[in-house]
Amino acid sequence: MASLERQPKPSAAVTGRAKKVSSYLKDYGSVLFLHFLCDVLDHLATLSKVFQKDSVTVCEAVESQERCFWNLSSLKTRMGLCMETFVEQSNGSGCYKGVQLNRASSSTLEPQRAAVIDAVISHLDERLKDLHQDSIVAKFRALDPSCWPKYDHTDAVARETFTQHGQEEMKSLSGFYKELLAKAGITPEEVIAEYAQYKSFALRRSAVPMRDIFLGVLQSVCERGFSTMKRVKTDWRSSLTTAQLQRLMFISIQGPALEDFDAASAAQRWWTSSLRRRRPGFNPGLLRYTHYKIHKFSMGFL
């Protein structure tokens, strides 16, 4: 782009910009700094991949963030793999991959590296502060067995510590999701009771990752759902639509029990929710047939 032999001949502005870019890319310090950025991005990419996993837990996210901060901080004073490779290949002469770089020096740009690392860590810490502060996201640590205290059935203090661990977090979660829980008819006390059962379930599987523990819980729920579906959709009810089958399964699993169900509200809703006037028991075809029979009978044909 900077060549005067280029046809058509570039403008003076384009030539000036091209020369500036070429000069920057051939500067030893610039190329060294670009390799430093590659080392920074490698650590950020590792952290990003952890957050992209479906099975990531709050504890795992916090640990990965801390590891990333440690690795980034080490780049302030220690060259990363990309930087070291560049320095070795340039051999101090400033020639890199057949290109002679300008103003080769022994500087490792430590002040600039420290400024970049501090800025990156500061932004990451602000962006991911919910993992550390007293936020609703941090409360979900109570579900991760790796964050629980050690359980020892022979030690009364250890048993009590394990029993009480996570209670406050679950109360906070129950308060945060109280509207959803209320719609489902679930009380905070029931949440705490279910949490105790979950801890007992997970404790017996302490060597199993949290993701597999949740999969086991979901599998038991699915098996319960398949059993319900077999009971609801029998050979005599094979024409049920998917939506109606879901409704019947939900009632069978979640309730209410038949003796507690008040059909009056359901009938009232059915009666008032139609766009047209409800006419229960009316069959136009049957009515016309009945009128026809009555008319024939009255005429003496029957």
N, C-alpha and C positions, 0 to 999 in steps of 0.2 A: 504493500500500500504506500510505502514511503519512497519507492523507487521512481525516479524521474522518467525512466524508460517505459513505465506502465502506460498502456493505451486503453481507454482515453486517459489523458493526464489528470491525476487527481488535483483537487483544489488545494490551496495553501493550508486551509484549516484541517483538511483530512490528512495531509502530509505531516503537519505538526503533531496531530494527535497520534498518528501511527508511530512517529519517531519517539514520542514520549512513552508509549506502551512498550515498544521494543527496548528502549533504554531501561525501563523498570524491570522487564523480564530478564534482562541480561545483568542486572545488578546482583552481586553476590549476597548482600544482606537481604534483598527481597526474596530471592530463591530460598535462602535459609529460613526466613520467616514463614514462607509458604509450607515448607516441610514441617515446621513447628505446628502450624495450623492443622496439618494432616494428623499429627499425633493427638492434638486436642479433639479432633472430630472422631478419631477411633474410639476414644473413651466415651464420648457422648453417644456414639452409635451403639456401644455395648449397653449403656443405660437405657437407651430408647428401645432396644430389643426386649429388655426385661419388662418394660411397661407395656409392650405390645402383646405379651403373652396373656391368654385367657385365664390362666391359672394363677396369675400373680396375686400375692397377698400383700396386706399393708406392711407387715414385718419384712417381707422380702423386698418390697419397694424401698423401704427405709434403708436396709442394709446395702442395696445396690446403689442408692444415692450416696451413702457415706463412702463406699468403695470408690465411686467415681470422683468424689471430692478429694480423696487421698491421692488417687492417681494423677488428677489434674494438678494438685499442689506440688507433687514431685517434679512436674515439668518446669517449675520455676527455676530450679537449680540443676536439674539433671536432664540431659537431652533424651528425647524419646527415640524410638526405633527409626522413624523416618528421618529425623534430624541427623542421627548418627550415620545412617547410610549415605546421606548426602555429603557429610563432611569426609567420610572415608573415600567416596568415589571422586570427590573433587581434589583430594590429595594435597590440599593447601595451595595448589597452583591456580585455583579458580577456573579450571577447565572441567565442565560437567557435561557428560554425554556428547562430547565433541564440540561443545559451544564454549568459547572463551568468555567467562564472566568478567565484569568490570569491578574494580575496587575490591578485590579479594582481601579479606582481613581475618584476624583470629577472633574477632568479636563473636560472642554467642547470644547477643541481644537479650541478656537477662532482664534489664529493666522493662523492656517491651513485653517480654514473656510474662513477667509478674503482673503487669497491668492487665493483660488479656485474661489471665487465669483468675485474678480477683474479680474482674467484671463478670466472667462466665459463672463463677461460683455464686456471686451475689444474685444474679438473675435467676439461677436455678433454685437457690434457696428461697427466693421470693415466690417463684412459680409453684414450688412444691411444699410450701410452708404448712399446708393442711396435714401433711404426713407427720409433722412433729408437734404442732400446737394442739390445743385442746379443741379440735374440730370434730365434726360428726364422722369424718373419714377415719380419723385416728381411733375412734371408738370401736371400729371393726377389728382391731387387734385382739379383742376378747374372743374372737372366733378362731384364731390361729393357735393351734396347740404348741407351736414353737415358742410362743410368748408366755406360756403358762408356767407357774412355779412348779418345782419338782414335787411329785406326790409320793408320800411315804405313809403307808397305812399303819406303820408301827409308831409313827411320831404324831402325837395329838396336835402339836402346833403346826406341823406341815400339812396335816389333813385340813385343819381349819383355814389355813392360808390358801390352800388350793380351792376349798369350797367357796370362800368369799371372793376369790379372784374373778374379776369380770362382772360382778354384780352391778357396780355403779355404771359401767359402760353400757350394760344391757338396759338399765333404767333410763339412761340418756337416750339410747336408740328408741326405746319404747315411747318416750316423750316426743321425740322428733317425728316418729311415724304414727302418732296416736290417732290421727284421722283415718288413715288406712286401716289400722288395727281395729278401730271402732266400727268401721263399715263391715269388717269381716267378723265382728262379734268377739274379738280377742281382747282380753284384759292384760295390763302389764304384769299381773301376778302369773298369768298363764305363760307369758314370755319367759319369765324367770324360771318357771318350772320346766319349760321345754329346754331352756339353756342348760339346766342341771342335767337333763337326760342326754343332751348333746355332748356335754363334757364327759359323762360316763361312757358314752358310745365311742368318743374319740380317744379316751384314755386307754381303752383296750386295744386300740390300733395306733399306739404311739409311734411305731416305726413306719406308718403309712403316711405319705404326703397329704397335705390338707386337701388338695384337689381330688385325690382318690377317696378321701373320707366323704366329701360332699357327693361324689359320684355314687358312693354306696348308699347314702341317704336318698338320693334321687331315684336310684334303682329300686329301693324298697317301695317308694311312692308309686313308681311306674307299675311294679308288680301288683300293687293294690288296685291301681286303676284298671289294669287288664282283667283282673278278677271281677271287678264291678261291671266292666263292659260285657263280659260273658253272661253275667246274671241279667243285665238289662236287655241286651240284644239277643234274644233267643231265636230259635228257628221260626217261631210264630210272629216275631216282630222284626223281620229282616228288611222291611221297607222303611225303617226309621231314617230320617234325614240326619246328616252329621250334626247340624245345629241342635236338633231335638235330642239326639243321643248325648251330646255334651251336657245339655241341661239336666237330663235325667241322671247322668253319672254324677254331676256336681251335687244334685240333691241327695243322691244315695251316699256319697262320701262325706259331704259337709253338713248334711241335715237340712232342716230340722227333722226330728223323729216324727213318725206318722201321728202319734198321739198328741204331739205338741203343735201340729200344723193347723193353722186357722185358715180354712178355705174361703172364708167370707171376703177377706181383702183381695185374694186372687180373683174371685168371681167379680168383685166390684171393679177391679182394674180391667178385666176382660170386657166388662159391660160398657165401660166409659172410654176405653182407648181406641175404639174403632172409628174410622172416618165415616162409615155409614151406620145407619141405625141397625142395632142387633135385632134379629128375628129368630130366636131359638125355636127349633122344632119345625121350621118352615121349609118345605121342599116343594118348589114350584112344579116340578114334573109330577110328583106324587099327588099334589093338590089338583092338578088338571085331570089326572087319571081318576081321582075320586069323584070329581064333579061329573066326569063323563059317565061313570057307573051310576051315579045318582040320577042323572038325566035319562039314561036308558031304562032304569028301573021305573022311573015315573012315567015313561012313555009306554011301558008294558012290554018292552023287548026282552027283559030279563025275567 
